[in-house]
Amino acid sequence: MKTHEQSTQSTHEQSAEAAAAPAAVSPAAVNPAAVSPAAAIAAAAATTAGAGHDGAITVTTEGLPDWLDPVARAARTIEPDQLSRFLPPESGAGRQSAVLVLFGEGECGPELLLMERSGSLRSHAGQPSFPGGALDPEDGDQATTGPLRAALREAREETGLDPRGVQLFGVLPRLYIPVSGFVVTPVLGWWRSPSPVGVVDPGETARVFTVPVADLTDPANRATTVHPSGHRGPAFLVESALVWGFTAGVIDRILHFAGWERPWDTAKQVPLDWRA
């Protein structure tokens, strides 16, 4: 697993899931009232693809590596409450945001792109995370392709990633982060054409690094974090970092529903302090 700083950028990073079937269907082919937000986003992207207008974006599973098939299948079938008990408020409250869950292939095989947030940030300081952030007006409709554009834009701004080398292949259900009030859409991507990545703004990002999927599934690298509030959650001890919270929760569920999870000791605990 490699760490990427501004001075030593790598050409290996992120990627996401794959599948043999299309990632989305035309909105006209289904009852709009029955479509989940994640499916609506993917369907809108499929509809606007090839329209020829600026900012056209697509979600497709065509050409993905076979090893991503289980992730793509899970993305099409997983329900929100199977991902987390923290779901968006029914009132519609919360700041809309998106993260890029990017899978790639590195020297150690399949890997996932992560970054460590700057210790000076007011929210989630020093915490490993997926690239991502809040939707901006230029990203467009939050109910359709806005989260897709936001995920790619934020990844470019935070890691220097070239979005042209990323193939989006799925969208997970929106989740909620109570401590910050963010409603987060995880966008799945495959790093089809790797580009150099690294720290762009030290005020936002401390480092950018990749984690082999093999390390994430290794039982020796897994643990349960325990917050003073009593909250417990999955964690990963990888690349000299403790990956926990929202990011670890999403990774944990992807590994589980993709069938990659290996038995691990959930009694192995890592305590957190009140600053976490």
Backbone as CSV, one residue per row, in Angstrom:
resi,resn,N_x,N_y,N_z,CA_x,CA_y,CA_z,C_x,C_y,C_z
1,MET,0.855,-1.190,0.000,0.000,0.000,0.000,0.880,1.225,0.000
2,LYS,0.537,2.186,-0.815,1.390,3.343,-0.993,0.757,4.585,-0.413
3,THR,1.586,5.485,0.125,1.131,6.791,0.591,1.575,7.829,-0.420
4,HIS,0.694,8.798,-0.750,0.998,9.779,-1.775,1.000,11.166,-1.159
5,GLU,2.122,11.835,-1.215,2.234,13.209,-0.758,2.371,14.101,-1.984
6,GLN,2.363,15.400,-1.781,2.504,16.314,-2.915,3.799,16.039,-3.670
7,SER,4.866,15.714,-2.957,6.157,15.535,-3.599,6.304,14.174,-4.238
8,THR,5.510,13.209,-3.844,5.608,11.856,-4.375,4.232,11.373,-4.745
9,GLN,3.754,11.764,-5.900,2.432,11.373,-6.340,2.495,10.024,-7.040
10,SER,1.380,9.274,-6.935,1.316,7.948,-7.531,0.349,7.934,-8.690
11,THR,0.513,7.001,-9.585,-0.418,6.860,-10.696,-1.443,5.779,-10.430
12,HIS,-1.435,5.225,-9.218,-2.409,4.203,-8.894,-3.391,4.732,-7.881
13,GLU,-4.698,4.554,-8.133,-5.711,4.911,-7.154,-7.056,4.390,-7.542
14,GLN,-8.000,4.772,-6.859,-9.397,4.421,-6.803,-9.961,3.623,-7.950
15,SER,-11.085,2.994,-7.614,-11.903,2.334,-8.584,-13.118,1.888,-7.882
16,ALA,-14.139,1.449,-8.550,-15.341,1.027,-7.868,-15.829,-0.247,-8.426
17,GLU,-17.103,-0.466,-8.393,-17.651,-1.756,-8.654,-17.978,-2.055,-10.089
18,ALA,-18.306,-3.346,-10.318,-18.626,-3.737,-11.661,-19.747,-4.715,-11.683
19,ALA,-20.318,-4.931,-12.873,-21.354,-5.936,-13.020,-21.604,-6.176,-14.479
20,ALA,-22.240,-7.298,-14.804,-22.474,-7.644,-16.190,-23.698,-6.941,-16.747
21,ALA,-24.632,-6.552,-15.889,-25.864,-5.904,-16.342,-25.728,-4.396,-16.272
22,PRO,-26.586,-3.655,-16.996,-26.535,-2.189,-16.948,-26.738,-1.683,-15.543
23,ALA,-26.134,-0.536,-15.215,-26.213,0.007,-13.862,-27.527,0.698,-13.597
24,ALA,-28.271,1.041,-14.642,-29.503,1.779,-14.423,-30.464,1.538,-15.573
25,VAL,-31.727,1.826,-15.350,-32.736,1.707,-16.382,-33.340,3.080,-16.625
26,SER,-33.972,3.232,-17.746,-34.592,4.510,-18.077,-35.720,4.814,-17.123
27,PRO,-35.831,6.056,-16.637,-36.903,6.416,-15.729,-38.271,6.131,-16.331
28,ALA,-38.377,6.161,-17.661,-39.664,5.929,-18.290,-40.120,4.490,-18.168
29,ALA,-39.194,3.596,-17.824,-39.534,2.188,-17.771,-40.016,1.753,-16.404
30,VAL,-40.011,2.653,-15.433,-40.404,2.288,-14.085,-41.358,3.323,-13.514
31,ASN,-41.978,2.965,-12.417,-42.852,3.889,-11.708,-41.989,4.839,-10.894
32,PRO,-41.957,6.130,-11.188,-41.075,7.058,-10.466,-41.261,7.006,-8.966
33,ALA,-42.468,6.757,-8.504,-42.714,6.750,-7.068,-42.042,5.574,-6.391
34,ALA,-41.718,4.531,-7.186,-41.125,3.337,-6.601,-39.613,3.317,-6.711
35,VAL,-39.037,4.339,-7.356,-37.600,4.374,-7.576,-36.896,4.953,-6.355
36,SER,-35.846,4.268,-5.885,-35.073,4.776,-4.766,-34.246,5.966,-5.222
37,PRO,-33.808,6.845,-4.284,-32.959,7.970,-4.677,-31.703,7.531,-5.412
38,ALA,-31.068,6.427,-4.950,-29.854,5.949,-5.605,-30.141,5.526,-7.035
39,ALA,-31.252,4.807,-7.250,-31.604,4.368,-8.597,-31.958,5.552,-9.486
40,ALA,-32.600,6.566,-8.902,-32.967,7.748,-9.678,-31.724,8.482,-10.170
41,ILE,-30.708,8.563,-9.327,-29.464,9.235,-9.708,-28.803,8.484,-10.863
42,ALA,-28.701,7.154,-10.725,-28.067,6.351,-11.768,-28.870,6.402,-13.059
43,ALA,-30.211,6.365,-12.950,-31.056,6.401,-14.134,-30.931,7.737,-14.847
44,ALA,-30.873,8.816,-14.098,-30.729,10.138,-14.708,-29.413,10.247,-15.455
45,ALA,-28.358,9.680,-14.884,-27.053,9.711,-15.538,-27.090,8.911,-16.830
46,ALA,-27.762,7.761,-16.789,-27.867,6.942,-17.989,-28.645,7.658,-19.078
47,THR,-29.636,8.440,-18.679,-30.474,9.151,-19.637,-29.734,10.315,-20.283
48,THR,-28.908,11.036,-19.495,-28.220,12.211,-20.024,-26.936,11.851,-20.754
49,ALA,-26.474,10.610,-20.606,-25.229,10.214,-21.251,-25.361,10.370,-22.767
50,GLY,-24.345,10.948,-23.357,-24.329,11.076,-24.794,-25.225,12.174,-25.321
51,ALA,-25.797,12.978,-24.450,-26.690,14.037,-24.896,-25.942,15.166,-25.587
52,GLY,-24.631,15.202,-25.364,-23.811,16.178,-26.063,-23.708,17.513,-25.370
53,HIS,-24.356,17.675,-24.202,-24.261,18.963,-23.529,-23.089,18.955,-22.571
54,ASP,-22.646,20.148,-22.190,-21.528,20.248,-21.262,-21.882,19.588,-19.943
55,GLY,-20.917,18.858,-19.377,-21.144,18.234,-18.082,-21.910,16.926,-18.151
56,ALA,-22.107,16.365,-19.359,-22.787,15.079,-19.468,-22.030,14.051,-18.655
57,ILE,-22.766,13.201,-17.970,-22.138,12.227,-17.088,-22.890,10.915,-17.213
58,THR,-22.197,9.807,-17.015,-22.827,8.507,-17.197,-22.455,7.558,-16.079
59,VAL,-23.335,6.600,-15.835,-23.084,5.513,-14.901,-23.257,4.217,-15.673
60,THR,-22.208,3.423,-15.751,-22.273,2.188,-16.524,-21.363,1.127,-15.921
61,THR,-21.757,-0.138,-16.090,-20.932,-1.247,-15.609,-20.178,-1.922,-16.755
62,GLU,-20.343,-1.420,-17.971,-19.679,-2.029,-19.110,-18.164,-1.891,-18.998
63,GLY,-17.473,-3.006,-19.220,-16.017,-2.980,-19.232,-15.346,-3.043,-17.879
64,LEU,-16.112,-3.242,-16.809,-15.508,-3.330,-15.479,-14.781,-4.667,-15.317
65,PRO,-13.741,-4.702,-14.489,-13.057,-5.975,-14.227,-13.986,-6.926,-13.483
66,ASP,-13.795,-8.225,-13.714,-14.682,-9.232,-13.121,-14.717,-9.156,-11.599
67,TRP,-13.604,-8.770,-10.982,-13.565,-8.795,-9.521,-14.486,-7.741,-8.904
68,LEU,-14.929,-6.781,-9.704,-15.855,-5.768,-9.195,-17.321,-6.180,-9.336
69,ASP,-17.573,-7.308,-10.015,-18.956,-7.770,-10.194,-19.744,-7.844,-8.887
70,PRO,-19.173,-8.424,-7.815,-19.953,-8.523,-6.565,-20.336,-7.161,-5.993
71,VAL,-19.494,-6.167,-6.164,-19.794,-4.832,-5.652,-20.921,-4.198,-6.463
72,ALA,-20.851,-4.349,-7.779,-21.887,-3.782,-8.636,-23.240,-4.431,-8.368
73,ARG,-23.236,-5.735,-8.163,-24.495,-6.419,-7.863,-25.066,-5.930,-6.542
74,ALA,-24.201,-5.774,-5.545,-24.658,-5.307,-4.234,-25.231,-3.901,-4.337
75,ALA,-24.607,-3.043,-5.150,-25.072,-1.662,-5.272,-26.484,-1.594,-5.840
76,ARG,-26.839,-2.557,-6.687,-28.166,-2.536,-7.310,-29.260,-3.060,-6.388
77,THR,-28.885,-3.779,-5.352,-29.904,-4.445,-4.537,-29.932,-4.017,-3.075
78,ILE,-28.882,-3.388,-2.598,-28.789,-3.093,-1.168,-29.814,-2.032,-0.759
79,GLU,-30.409,-2.220,0.405,-31.385,-1.284,0.951,-30.693,-0.339,1.943
80,PRO,-31.229,0.871,2.125,-30.588,1.834,3.019,-30.327,1.295,4.416
81,ASP,-31.318,0.603,5.016,-31.132,0.134,6.391,-30.176,-1.039,6.488
82,GLN,-29.745,-1.577,5.347,-28.703,-2.608,5.352,-27.317,-1.989,5.389
83,LEU,-27.241,-0.703,5.091,-25.968,0.013,5.131,-25.721,0.652,6.486
84,SER,-26.768,1.260,7.061,-26.594,1.994,8.311,-27.939,2.227,8.978
85,ARG,-27.900,2.427,10.285,-29.122,2.814,10.990,-29.315,4.331,10.969
86,PHE,-28.304,5.050,10.476,-28.388,6.503,10.374,-28.821,6.872,8.958
87,LEU,-30.105,7.142,8.787,-30.665,7.457,7.484,-31.113,8.920,7.444
88,PRO,-31.204,9.507,6.261,-31.582,10.921,6.154,-32.912,11.216,6.830
89,PRO,-33.036,12.357,7.499,-34.296,12.726,8.145,-35.438,12.799,7.131
90,GLU,-36.597,12.319,7.524,-37.755,12.368,6.637,-38.166,13.805,6.333
91,SER,-37.770,14.729,7.187,-38.105,16.134,6.975,-37.349,16.747,5.808
92,GLY,-36.313,16.042,5.341,-35.491,16.581,4.271,-34.336,17.431,4.762
93,ALA,-34.215,17.540,6.088,-33.114,18.330,6.660,-31.779,17.663,6.372
94,GLY,-30.728,18.451,6.449,-29.387,17.936,6.228,-28.759,18.549,4.991
95,ARG,-27.455,18.696,5.021,-26.722,19.275,3.898,-26.320,18.160,2.926
96,GLN,-26.736,18.277,1.674,-26.463,17.257,0.681,-24.980,17.222,0.323
97,SER,-24.423,16.012,0.292,-23.010,15.848,-0.035,-22.814,14.507,-0.725
98,ALA,-21.616,14.268,-1.185,-21.305,13.016,-1.870,-19.843,12.654,-1.647
99,VAL,-19.546,11.358,-1.673,-18.170,10.881,-1.585,-17.907,9.941,-2.755
100,LEU,-16.661,9.865,-3.167,-16.266,8.965,-4.244,-15.600,7.730,-3.638
101,VAL,-16.241,6.594,-3.800,-15.678,5.313,-3.353,-14.994,4.721,-4.579
102,LEU,-13.687,4.958,-4.696,-12.962,4.657,-5.925,-12.068,3.427,-5.770
103,PHE,-12.340,2.446,-6.606,-11.539,1.220,-6.636,-10.556,1.270,-7.801
104,GLY,-9.357,0.775,-7.550,-8.362,0.686,-8.607,-7.576,-0.607,-8.475
105,GLU,-6.585,-0.760,-9.330,-5.691,-1.921,-9.263,-4.266,-1.420,-9.137
106,GLY,-3.615,-1.817,-8.039,-2.247,-1.405,-7.785,-1.310,-2.593,-7.776
107,GLU,-0.128,-2.398,-7.239,0.871,-3.459,-7.202,0.426,-4.644,-6.366
108,CYS,-0.454,-4.382,-5.401,-0.935,-5.448,-4.521,-2.345,-5.909,-4.891
109,GLY,-2.786,-5.592,-6.092,-4.108,-6.003,-6.525,-5.147,-4.919,-6.308
110,PRO,-6.414,-5.303,-6.213,-7.488,-4.322,-6.017,-7.228,-3.456,-4.802
111,GLU,-7.529,-2.166,-4.937,-7.273,-1.231,-3.846,-8.336,-0.146,-3.828
112,LEU,-8.342,0.598,-2.727,-9.331,1.648,-2.513,-8.602,2.948,-2.195
113,LEU,-9.069,4.049,-2.773,-8.439,5.347,-2.540,-9.033,6.022,-1.309
114,LEU,-8.168,6.458,-0.408,-8.587,7.192,0.781,-7.708,8.426,0.952
115,MET,-8.123,9.311,1.818,-7.330,10.478,2.161,-7.470,10.735,3.653
116,GLU,-6.538,11.456,4.204,-6.608,11.849,5.612,-6.858,13.344,5.680
117,ARG,-7.924,13.708,6.362,-8.293,15.109,6.441,-7.305,15.888,7.315
118,SER,-7.139,17.149,7.002,-6.220,18.000,7.749,-6.635,18.098,9.212
119,GLY,-5.660,18.146,10.090,-5.939,18.251,11.514,-6.482,19.606,11.925
120,SER,-6.448,20.588,11.015,-6.923,21.928,11.343,-8.392,22.150,10.982
121,LEU,-9.019,21.168,10.349,-10.418,21.326,9.952,-11.345,21.294,11.156
122,ARG,-12.468,21.980,11.050,-13.433,22.019,12.151,-14.239,20.734,12.241
123,SER,-14.422,20.054,11.109,-15.240,18.848,11.080,-14.400,17.650,10.677
124,HIS,-14.430,16.588,11.490,-13.740,15.323,11.191,-12.242,15.531,10.978
125,ALA,-11.632,16.400,11.752,-10.208,16.701,11.608,-9.357,15.458,11.806
126,GLY,-8.364,15.278,10.922,-7.417,14.185,11.037,-7.980,12.813,10.744
127,GLN,-9.198,12.730,10.292,-9.848,11.436,10.096,-9.690,10.943,8.662
128,PRO,-9.300,9.676,8.467,-9.275,9.119,7.113,-10.691,9.085,6.537
129,SER,-10.797,9.329,5.240,-12.111,9.389,4.622,-12.005,9.145,3.125
130,PHE,-13.170,8.997,2.498,-13.230,9.024,1.044,-13.120,10.487,0.597
131,PRO,-12.613,10.742,-0.600,-12.711,12.109,-1.121,-14.183,12.483,-1.264
132,GLY,-14.516,13.721,-0.957,-15.906,14.131,-1.095,-16.203,15.382,-0.312
133,GLY,-17.446,15.843,-0.445,-17.862,17.045,0.253,-19.252,17.468,-0.162
134,ALA,-19.626,18.669,0.239,-20.973,19.174,-0.004,-21.190,19.517,-1.473
135,LEU,-22.435,19.376,-1.912,-22.804,19.761,-3.264,-22.754,21.275,-3.410
136,ASP,-22.246,21.734,-4.537,-22.251,23.140,-4.900,-23.347,23.379,-5.939
137,PRO,-23.831,24.610,-6.078,-24.878,24.884,-7.067,-24.521,24.416,-8.471
138,GLU,-23.222,24.521,-8.833,-22.826,24.134,-10.190,-22.915,22.631,-10.426
139,ASP,-23.041,21.846,-9.345,-23.134,20.393,-9.497,-24.484,19.952,-10.055
140,GLY,-25.489,20.794,-9.915,-26.787,20.457,-10.472,-27.741,19.865,-9.469
141,ASP,-28.760,19.209,-9.985,-29.871,18.691,-9.191,-29.407,17.612,-8.218
142,GLN,-29.665,17.827,-6.926,-29.243,16.855,-5.917,-29.998,15.537,-6.032
143,ALA,-31.135,15.539,-6.716,-31.930,14.324,-6.851,-31.540,13.499,-8.068
144,THR,-30.692,14.062,-8.941,-30.309,13.315,-10.136,-28.788,13.203,-10.228
145,THR,-28.168,14.016,-11.069,-26.733,13.846,-11.292,-25.851,14.737,-10.423
146,GLY,-26.439,15.558,-9.578,-25.643,16.435,-8.723,-24.624,15.704,-7.868
147,PRO,-25.025,14.638,-7.162,-24.049,13.910,-6.339,-22.905,13.306,-7.144
148,LEU,-23.167,12.889,-8.380,-22.120,12.310,-9.211,-21.057,13.369,-9.529
149,ARG,-21.529,14.534,-9.944,-20.597,15.613,-10.273,-19.849,16.102,-9.034
150,ALA,-20.556,16.166,-7.905,-19.916,16.624,-6.664,-18.810,15.672,-6.229
151,ALA,-19.065,14.361,-6.323,-18.065,13.378,-5.913,-16.798,13.503,-6.749
152,LEU,-16.955,13.655,-8.058,-15.795,13.790,-8.936,-15.087,15.126,-8.734
153,ARG,-15.871,16.197,-8.581,-15.277,17.522,-8.377,-14.467,17.568,-7.095
154,GLU,-15.047,17.070,-6.005,-14.351,17.092,-4.718,-13.096,16.227,-4.766
155,ALA,-13.161,15.085,-5.435,-11.979,14.223,-5.544,-10.866,14.942,-6.298
156,ARG,-11.238,15.694,-7.333,-10.234,16.459,-8.075,-9.624,17.542,-7.197
157,GLU,-10.478,18.254,-6.459,-9.997,19.354,-5.628,-9.143,18.875,-4.461
158,GLU,-9.451,17.713,-3.919,-8.750,17.227,-2.726,-7.533,16.370,-3.037
159,THR,-7.548,15.646,-4.158,-6.455,14.707,-4.441,-5.771,14.949,-5.777
160,GLY,-6.299,15.847,-6.608,-5.732,16.068,-7.929,-6.138,15.024,-8.941
161,LEU,-7.058,14.156,-8.583,-7.528,13.098,-9.474,-8.079,13.674,-10.779
162,ASP,-7.759,13.024,-11.898,-8.326,13.406,-13.185,-9.634,12.633,-13.374
163,PRO,-10.791,13.297,-13.281,-12.078,12.609,-13.384,-12.281,11.892,-14.710
164,ARG,-11.550,12.289,-15.751,-11.713,11.653,-17.057,-11.297,10.194,-17.037
165,GLY,-10.485,9.812,-16.058,-10.046,8.425,-15.966,-10.914,7.566,-15.072
166,VAL,-12.026,8.137,-14.581,-12.895,7.420,-13.647,-14.192,6.995,-14.340
167,GLN,-14.541,5.750,-14.193,-15.817,5.231,-14.690,-16.752,5.026,-13.510
168,LEU,-17.823,5.783,-13.447,-18.814,5.598,-12.390,-19.687,4.402,-12.741
169,PHE,-19.903,3.517,-11.770,-20.681,2.326,-12.084,-21.814,2.040,-11.109
170,GLY,-21.976,2.858,-10.104,-23.069,2.604,-9.174,-23.197,3.701,-8.139
171,VAL,-24.339,3.700,-7.461,-24.622,4.663,-6.403,-25.269,3.909,-5.242
172,LEU,-24.763,4.131,-4.037,-25.345,3.518,-2.850,-26.409,4.447,-2.264
173,PRO,-27.304,3.911,-1.441,-28.335,4.750,-0.816,-27.730,5.878,0.018
174,ARG,-28.459,6.986,0.080,-28.012,8.116,0.898,-28.002,7.740,2.373
175,LEU,-26.974,8.235,3.077,-26.835,7.988,4.508,-26.710,9.331,5.230
176,TYR,-26.791,9.273,6.541,-26.789,10.498,7.341,-25.677,10.450,8.370
177,ILE,-24.989,11.577,8.546,-23.965,11.710,9.584,-24.494,12.691,10.626
178,PRO,-25.041,12.213,11.733,-25.694,13.090,12.709,-24.793,14.188,13.260
179,VAL,-23.510,13.881,13.509,-22.637,14.847,14.158,-22.401,16.085,13.295
180,SER,-22.465,15.929,11.970,-22.224,17.058,11.078,-23.460,17.490,10.297
181,GLY,-24.502,16.646,10.323,-25.729,16.979,9.617,-25.654,16.778,8.112
182,PHE,-24.665,16.024,7.632,-24.532,15.781,6.198,-25.384,14.588,5.769
183,VAL,-26.036,14.736,4.631,-26.697,13.622,3.950,-25.770,13.225,2.813
184,VAL,-25.217,12.011,2.891,-24.116,11.629,2.005,-24.545,10.561,1.001
185,THR,-24.243,10.811,-0.265,-24.447,9.820,-1.320,-23.105,9.201,-1.680
186,PRO,-22.893,7.900,-1.400,-21.656,7.238,-1.820,-21.738,6.875,-3.310
187,VAL,-20.814,7.400,-4.095,-20.756,7.157,-5.532,-19.617,6.184,-5.808
188,LEU,-19.913,5.097,-6.501,-18.929,4.051,-6.749,-18.214,4.293,-8.075
189,GLY,-16.903,4.152,-8.061,-16.138,4.387,-9.274,-15.024,3.367,-9.481
190,TRP,-14.670,3.194,-10.748,-13.557,2.332,-11.154,-12.512,3.216,-11.809
191,TRP,-11.280,3.144,-11.277,-10.212,3.983,-11.814,-9.661,3.334,-13.070
192,ARG,-10.359,3.554,-14.145,-10.060,2.915,-15.419,-8.713,3.358,-15.974
193,SER,-8.429,4.653,-15.891,-7.159,5.209,-16.376,-6.520,6.006,-15.246
194,PRO,-5.609,5.389,-14.499,-5.004,6.059,-13.340,-4.293,7.353,-13.706
195,SER,-4.363,8.310,-12.786,-3.684,9.591,-12.944,-2.967,9.909,-11.638
196,PRO,-1.979,10.795,-11.677,-1.271,11.144,-10.437,-2.219,11.768,-9.413
197,VAL,-2.035,11.406,-8.153,-2.827,11.994,-7.074,-1.901,12.360,-5.914
198,GLY,-2.361,13.268,-5.087,-1.590,13.688,-3.931,-2.290,14.850,-3.251
199,VAL,-1.667,15.386,-2.229,-2.240,16.513,-1.493,-2.267,17.745,-2.390
200,VAL,-3.433,18.360,-2.511,-3.585,19.588,-3.289,-3.543,20.810,-2.371
201,ASP,-4.329,20.766,-1.312,-4.384,21.862,-0.345,-4.129,21.292,1.051
202,PRO,-2.947,21.548,1.626,-2.640,21.014,2.962,-3.625,21.483,4.024
203,GLY,-4.344,22.567,3.761,-5.334,23.037,4.716,-6.553,22.136,4.775
204,GLU,-6.746,21.314,3.738,-7.870,20.397,3.692,-7.452,18.936,3.841
205,THR,-6.298,18.592,3.262,-5.877,17.195,3.188,-4.462,17.034,3.712
206,ALA,-4.277,16.053,4.606,-2.952,15.780,5.152,-2.179,14.800,4.279
207,ARG,-2.860,13.824,3.726,-2.214,12.859,2.836,-3.273,12.112,2.044
208,VAL,-2.823,11.514,0.947,-3.670,10.698,0.081,-2.999,9.338,-0.044
209,PHE,-3.756,8.282,0.122,-3.143,6.955,0.096,-4.123,5.905,-0.409
210,THR,-3.580,4.775,-0.849,-4.410,3.657,-1.284,-4.260,2.500,-0.309
211,VAL,-5.320,1.741,-0.166,-5.331,0.576,0.722,-5.730,-0.655,-0.086
212,PRO,-4.882,-1.673,-0.146,-5.272,-2.901,-0.835,-6.512,-3.509,-0.190
213,VAL,-7.414,-3.996,-1.010,-8.600,-4.665,-0.485,-8.191,-5.845,0.390
214,ALA,-7.084,-6.501,0.044,-6.603,-7.633,0.834,-6.292,-7.220,2.267
215,ASP,-5.789,-5.994,2.460,-5.511,-5.498,3.809,-6.803,-5.201,4.563
216,LEU,-7.808,-4.711,3.848,-9.087,-4.395,4.476,-9.827,-5.665,4.907
217,THR,-9.624,-6.751,4.187,-10.304,-8.004,4.537,-9.495,-8.855,5.511
218,ASP,-8.249,-8.476,5.768,-7.392,-9.231,6.698,-7.927,-9.087,8.121
219,PRO,-8.333,-10.178,8.759,-8.884,-10.099,10.125,-7.953,-9.413,11.112
220,ALA,-6.644,-9.504,10.877,-5.683,-8.886,11.795,-5.778,-7.368,11.780
221,ASN,-6.339,-6.802,10.718,-6.429,-5.350,10.588,-7.796,-4.796,10.971
222,ARG,-8.650,-5.634,11.531,-10.008,-5.208,11.847,-10.206,-5.059,13.354
223,ALA,-11.088,-4.138,13.727,-11.355,-3.883,15.137,-12.697,-3.169,15.267
224,THR,-13.110,-2.964,16.512,-14.325,-2.225,16.820,-13.947,-0.983,17.617
225,THR,-14.335,0.185,17.124,-14.068,1.409,17.876,-15.178,1.628,18.907
226,VAL,-14.781,2.180,20.049,-15.732,2.449,21.125,-15.594,3.916,21.520
227,HIS,-16.652,4.691,21.273,-16.656,6.109,21.602,-17.138,6.292,23.039
228,PRO,-16.666,7.327,23.743,-17.136,7.567,25.115,-18.665,7.686,25.219
229,SER,-19.314,8.051,24.117,-20.775,8.152,24.130,-21.440,6.792,24.171
230,GLY,-20.630,5.729,23.916,-21.167,4.384,23.895,-21.315,3.812,22.497
231,HIS,-21.192,4.655,21.478,-21.337,4.177,20.106,-20.175,3.261,19.729
232,ARG,-20.503,2.170,19.079,-19.507,1.220,18.590,-19.628,1.101,17.083
233,GLY,-18.516,0.883,16.417,-18.544,0.741,14.967,-17.313,0.027,14.455
234,PRO,-17.369,-0.463,13.228,-16.218,-1.163,12.658,-15.066,-0.211,12.385
235,ALA,-13.867,-0.767,12.381,-12.681,0.040,12.104,-11.640,-0.817,11.401
236,PHE,-10.704,-0.139,10.753,-9.615,-0.813,10.039,-8.302,-0.151,10.423
237,LEU,-7.330,-0.947,10.814,-6.001,-0.453,11.159,-5.080,-0.732,9.971
238,VAL,-4.982,0.240,9.065,-4.246,0.056,7.817,-3.430,1.302,7.500
239,GLU,-2.294,1.103,6.845,-1.442,2.203,6.393,-1.226,3.253,7.469
240,SER,-0.859,2.775,8.681,-0.578,3.652,9.822,-1.752,4.567,10.135
241,ALA,-2.944,4.123,9.850,-4.129,4.939,10.099,-5.234,4.094,10.715
242,LEU,-6.064,4.747,11.498,-7.274,4.121,12.032,-8.444,4.651,11.214
243,VAL,-8.994,3.799,10.369,-10.149,4.175,9.553,-11.392,3.767,10.332
244,TRP,-12.230,4.754,10.667,-13.409,4.457,11.483,-14.557,5.372,11.047
245,GLY,-15.637,5.358,11.797,-16.760,6.241,11.518,-17.476,5.897,10.222
246,PHE,-17.971,6.941,9.553,-18.762,6.761,8.335,-18.001,5.966,7.284
247,THR,-16.733,6.332,7.047,-15.939,5.671,6.013,-15.783,4.188,6.293
248,ALA,-15.436,3.837,7.519,-15.277,2.428,7.876,-16.592,1.684,7.761
249,GLY,-17.687,2.346,8.123,-18.987,1.699,8.036,-19.347,1.330,6.614
250,VAL,-19.086,2.242,5.667,-19.374,1.973,4.264,-18.481,0.847,3.744
251,ILE,-17.191,0.902,4.074,-16.276,-0.156,3.641,-16.716,-1.505,4.202
252,ASP,-17.067,-1.526,5.474,-17.500,-2.764,6.126,-18.692,-3.376,5.404
253,ARG,-19.674,-2.558,5.055,-20.879,-3.067,4.385,-20.584,-3.515,2.953
254,ILE,-19.698,-2.803,2.258,-19.325,-3.235,0.913,-18.645,-4.598,0.964
255,LEU,-17.697,-4.756,1.883,-17.014,-6.047,2.012,-18.011,-7.154,2.322
256,HIS,-18.970,-6.857,3.189,-19.952,-7.867,3.597,-20.846,-8.283,2.430
257,PHE,-21.461,-7.309,1.777,-22.429,-7.633,0.731,-21.771,-8.062,-0.579
258,ALA,-20.483,-7.777,-0.739,-19.758,-8.278,-1.907,-19.243,-9.695,-1.676
259,GLY,-19.376,-10.179,-0.450,-18.909,-11.529,-0.129,-17.419,-11.610,0.104
260,TRP,-16.788,-10.464,0.364,-15.339,-10.425,0.577,-14.963,-10.496,2.057
261,GLU,-15.918,-10.332,2.928,-15.631,-10.284,4.363,-15.129,-11.629,4.869
262,ARG,-14.119,-11.586,5.729,-13.601,-12.784,6.394,-13.918,-12.677,7.887
263,PRO,-14.109,-13.806,8.553,-14.409,-13.752,9.999,-13.324,-12.986,10.745
264,TRP,-13.764,-12.078,11.632,-12.800,-11.303,12.407,-13.311,-11.130,13.827
265,ASP,-12.406,-10.761,14.714,-12.707,-10.668,16.149,-13.361,-9.320,16.462
266,THR,-14.677,-9.307,16.581,-15.393,-8.060,16.883,-15.159,-7.595,18.314
267,ALA,-14.579,-8.472,19.150,-14.297,-8.095,20.535,-13.005,-7.290,20.661
268,LYS,-12.220,-7.235,19.600,-11.000,-6.433,19.594,-11.396,-4.960,19.513
269,GLN,-11.110,-4.200,20.566,-11.613,-2.837,20.663,-10.502,-1.787,20.595
270,VAL,-10.856,-0.660,20.005,-9.974,0.504,19.961,-10.756,1.675,20.555
271,PRO,-10.350,2.192,21.709,-11.098,3.303,22.330,-10.848,4.623,21.616
272,LEU,-11.881,5.444,21.548,-11.773,6.804,21.015,-11.957,7.792,22.171
273,ASP,-11.514,9.028,21.996,-11.744,10.031,23.020,-12.843,10.987,22.562
274,TRP,-13.199,11.939,23.397,-14.307,12.832,23.109,-14.025,13.758,21.928
275,ARG,-12.749,13.914,21.570,-12.424,14.779,20.440,-12.735,14.113,19.116
276,ALA,-12.925,12.790,19.114,-13.182,12.042,17.864,-14.590,12.313,17.370
